[in-house]
Amino acid sequence: MQLLHEAGAQPRRNTWVFFGGCSGQPDFEGYVTNLAKIIEKAIDAIAETGTPRETVQAALDALATWHRRPDAALWHGIAWAEGRF
């Protein structure tokens, strides 16, 4: 909301957008692939925190097999804010 406020917009609403799914859903593989790509692109920044690259790669390798489990699920909320001028 701060960016909208600084731009002079009047608050309209804020909410959360659900993103994710679980094993068996048609889009689940895409969600897992998206997460893996984000981690792969952030590997340098992650390594700068002191986490060894090998640890990140091991997590990516585990993700590649984990997502096939029948109880696999991942989700997060994306903050959504609206304003009007």
C-alpha positions in Angstrom: 0.0 0.0 0.0 2.9 2.3 0.6 3.8 2.5 -3.1 0.1 3.3 -4.0 -0.1 5.9 -1.2 3.2 7.6 -2.4 1.8 7.6 -5.9 -1.3 9.5 -4.7 -3.8 6.6 -5.0 -6.6 6.2 -2.6 -6.8 2.7 -1.0 -9.3 0.4 -2.5 -8.6 -3.0 -1.0 -5.8 -5.4 0.0 -6.0 -9.1 0.1 -4.0 -12.3 -0.6 -3.9 -14.3 -3.8 -3.5 -18.0 -3.3 -0.8 -19.7 -5.3 0.0 -23.4 -5.3 -1.5 -26.8 -5.4 -0.9 -30.5 -4.6 0.1 -33.7 -6.1 -2.4 -34.9 -8.6 -3.6 -31.5 -9.7 -2.9 -30.8 -13.4 -0.9 -27.6 -12.7 1.2 -29.0 -9.8 4.2 -29.9 -11.9 4.3 -26.4 -13.2 4.2 -24.9 -9.7 7.2 -27.1 -8.7 9.1 -26.2 -11.9 8.4 -22.5 -11.2 9.8 -22.8 -7.6 12.9 -24.7 -8.9 13.6 -22.0 -11.5 13.3 -19.3 -8.9 15.8 -21.1 -6.6 18.2 -21.8 -9.5 18.2 -18.1 -10.5 18.7 -17.1 -6.9 21.6 -19.5 -6.2 24.2 -16.8 -6.1 22.3 -14.7 -3.7 21.6 -17.8 -1.6 25.3 -18.7 -1.5 26.1 -15.1 -0.4 24.2 -15.9 2.8 26.6 -18.6 3.6 24.6 -21.6 2.4 26.9 -23.8 0.3 25.9 -24.2 -3.4 26.0 -28.0 -2.8 23.3 -27.6 -0.2 21.0 -25.7 -2.5 21.6 -28.2 -5.3 20.8 -31.0 -2.9 17.5 -29.2 -2.1 16.7 -28.9 -5.8 17.5 -32.6 -6.4 15.2 -33.5 -3.4 12.5 -31.2 -4.8 12.7 -33.1 -8.2 11.7 -36.4 -6.5 9.6 -35.0 -3.6 7.0 -33.5 -6.0 6.0 -37.0 -7.2 4.9 -38.1 -3.7 1.1 -38.4 -3.4 1.1 -36.1 -0.3 3.2 -33.4 -1.9 1.8 -29.8 -1.7 3.2 -26.3 -1.9 1.5 -23.0 -1.6 2.1 -19.4 -0.6 0.1 -16.2 -0.6 0.9 -13.2 -2.8 0.0 -9.8 -1.3 -2.3 -7.9 -3.5 -3.1 -4.2 -3.0 -5.3 -1.9 -5.1 -5.7 1.8 -5.2 -7.5 4.3 -7.4 -6.7 7.8 -8.6 
